Amino acid sequence: MNSLQKRIATIEQRNKRVEQDKAWETSTTRKLVIATLTYMTIVLFFLAASLPRPFINSLVPTAGYVLSTLSLPYLKKWWMQRQ
């Protein structure tokens, strides 16, 4: 019986990790961190390339990322209903 309890405990720990990973993948915090890092990376690239208005122009790809994270859950739900 002891080995069965250990197996159950192992499965429960794994399930908890999977739930936490899923929560992180869909969290607003993760999306904001990625958007911020995207913006900063593009600003640095635009500055290095001497492109005009790097702080304003870097908003375009960052906004594209944010919009994609907002629309994907709806598209996923639509797609799953049709499968």
PyMOL commands that set and color helices and strands:
alter all, ss='L'
color gray80, all
select helices_A, chain A and resi 2-25+28-48+54-57+59-82
alter helices_A, ss='H'
color red, helices_A
deselect
rebuild
show_as cartoon
